[in-house]
Amino acid sequence: MIYFTSDLHFGHQNAIALCDRPFVDLEEMTETLIRNYNKTVHKNDIVYILGDLSYRIPVEKAEEIISRLKGRKTLVIGNHDKSYNPDLFDEICAYKDIRYNKLLFSLLHYPMLEWRNSPHGSIHLHGHIHSRPDKPYDITGFVGNNYNQDNKARGIRRYDVGVDANNFKPVSIEQILAFFEIEPDTD
């Protein structure tokens, strides 16, 4: 299985208040995010982490937490990421395109207005904006109630895979295809 996530912000106490996360303290946030991740992802699953794994903690503490996360991990670097031990990941990169069932997915920490093959149905996955399914958002002057739903309604195949937008757990590639009502190509 292939999963995506971003913006876990391990070590970032202020993420609780700034992102209106439902945690009492940093320890509860850390342990809940790890538990949710590991309940979703299995040992041999592929996980694309689209940035901001940690913030304001020593790299050694971040690496200790990362080592507890299951799966074969690729990190697409975000604005708060550190120089983590590359042995913790299959790959570390700034941007990544992947294909799944003949469909192109463009992966970047930040949302883009245009991406490779966007006029031809490709999908852009990102984090960074900490959208919430239950909270209004304001991005690039567009105010809406649910970022992912609003993109879909506007015919934009752009999806926030961040934990804040996805019940604090990774989202599968199949969930994203179902969200956009894309039938898997079985050829």
C-alpha positions in Angstrom: 0.0 0.0 0.0 1.1 3.6 -0.6 0.5 6.3 1.9 1.1 10.1 2.2 1.3 12.4 5.1 2.9 15.7 6.2 3.2 18.3 8.9 3.5 16.0 11.9 5.6 18.7 13.6 7.0 16.4 16.2 8.4 18.6 19.0 6.4 21.7 18.1 4.4 22.6 21.3 2.9 25.7 19.5 1.4 23.5 16.7 -1.3 22.4 19.2 -2.6 26.0 19.6 -1.6 27.4 16.1 -3.3 24.5 14.3 -6.0 24.0 16.9 -5.0 20.4 17.4 -7.1 18.4 20.0 -4.2 17.5 22.2 -3.5 18.4 25.9 0.2 18.6 25.5 3.2 17.7 23.3 3.5 14.2 24.7 -0.1 13.4 23.8 0.3 14.8 20.3 3.5 12.9 19.7 2.2 9.5 21.0 -1.2 9.9 19.2 0.4 10.8 15.9 2.8 7.8 16.2 0.0 5.5 17.2 -2.3 6.7 14.3 0.5 6.4 11.8 1.5 2.9 12.9 -2.1 1.7 13.0 -2.4 2.7 9.4 1.0 1.9 7.9 2.5 -1.6 7.9 6.1 -2.7 7.7 6.4 -2.9 3.9 4.1 -0.1 3.0 5.5 2.9 1.1 5.1 6.3 2.8 5.8 9.6 1.2 6.2 12.2 4.0 5.8 15.6 2.4 7.7 17.6 4.9 7.8 19.1 8.4 8.4 16.0 10.3 9.7 17.9 13.3 10.3 21.4 14.6 12.3 22.9 17.5 13.7 19.6 18.8 17.3 18.3 18.4 17.8 16.2 15.3 18.6 13.2 17.5 15.2 13.3 19.2 13.5 13.7 15.8 15.4 10.7 14.5 14.4 8.6 17.6 10.7 9.4 16.8 11.2 8.8 13.0 12.7 5.4 13.8 9.4 4.4 15.5 7.4 5.0 12.3 6.6 1.9 10.2 7.0 1.6 6.5 9.5 2.4 3.8 9.7 6.2 4.0 10.6 8.8 1.4 10.9 12.4 2.8 10.0 15.3 0.5 11.7 18.1 2.5 9.6 20.8 4.1 10.6 24.2 5.4 11.1 22.8 9.0 13.0 19.6 8.2 16.5 19.0 9.5 19.5 17.1 8.1 18.1 13.7 9.2 20.1 10.5 9.0 19.5 9.3 5.4 19.5 5.7 6.6 16.0 6.4 8.1 14.6 6.9 4.6 14.6 5.2 1.2 15.0 8.6 -0.3 15.2 12.3 0.7 14.4 14.8 -2.0 12.9 18.3 -2.6 10.3 17.2 -5.1 9.1 13.9 -6.5 6.8 12.7 -9.3 5.4 9.1 -9.0 3.2 7.1 -11.3 0.4 4.9 -10.0 -1.9 3.1 -12.5 -0.7 5.4 -15.3 -1.6 8.5 -13.3 1.0 11.0 -12.4 1.3 12.4 -8.8 3.4 15.4 -8.1 4.7 15.6 -4.6 5.9 18.8 -2.9 5.7 20.2 0.6 4.1 23.4 -0.7 0.8 23.7 -2.7 1.4 24.7 -6.3 -1.0 26.5 -8.7 0.4 24.5 -11.7 2.3 21.2 -11.8 3.5 18.7 -14.3 0.6 17.5 -16.5 -2.0 19.3 -14.4 -4.1 20.1 -17.5 -4.2 16.4 -18.3 -5.5 15.1 -15.0 -2.4 14.6 -12.8 -2.7 15.1 -9.1 -0.7 17.3 -6.8 -0.2 16.2 -3.2 1.2 18.6 -0.7 1.2 19.7 3.0 2.3 23.0 4.6 -1.1 24.8 4.9 -2.5 22.8 7.8 -6.1 22.8 6.4 -8.8 21.2 8.5 -11.9 19.5 7.3 -13.9 21.3 10.0 -12.4 24.8 9.8 -12.6 27.5 7.2 -9.3 28.4 5.5 -7.8 31.3 3.5 -5.2 30.5 0.9 -4.2 32.8 -2.0 -7.2 35.0 -1.4 -9.7 32.2 -1.7 -11.7 31.6 1.5 -13.5 28.3 1.8 -14.9 25.8 4.3 -12.9 22.6 3.4 -9.8 22.9 1.3 -9.7 19.5 -0.2 -13.5 19.5 -1.0 -13.3 23.0 -2.4 -10.4 21.9 -4.7 -12.5 19.0 -5.9 -15.6 21.1 -6.5 -13.5 23.6 -8.6 -12.1 20.7 -10.7 -8.6 21.1 -9.2 -6.8 17.8 -8.5 -4.8 19.2 -5.6 -4.9 17.5 -2.1 -3.5 18.4 1.3 -2.2 15.2 2.8 -1.2 16.9 6.1 -2.3 15.3 9.3 -4.5 18.2 10.2 -6.6 17.6 7.0 -6.8 13.8 7.5 -7.8 13.0 11.0 -4.2 13.0 12.2 -3.1 10.0 10.2 -1.7 9.1 6.7 -4.0 8.9 3.7 -3.7 6.1 1.2 -3.4 6.5 -2.6 -6.7 4.6 -2.9 -8.4 7.0 -0.6 -7.2 9.9 -2.7 -8.4 8.2 -6.0 -11.8 7.5 -4.4 -12.0 11.1 -3.2 -11.5 12.4 -6.7 -13.8 9.7 -8.0 -11.0 8.2 -10.2 -11.5 4.6 -11.2 -8.2 2.6 -10.9 -6.7 1.7 -14.3 -6.5 -2.1 -14.3 -4.8 -2.4 -17.7 
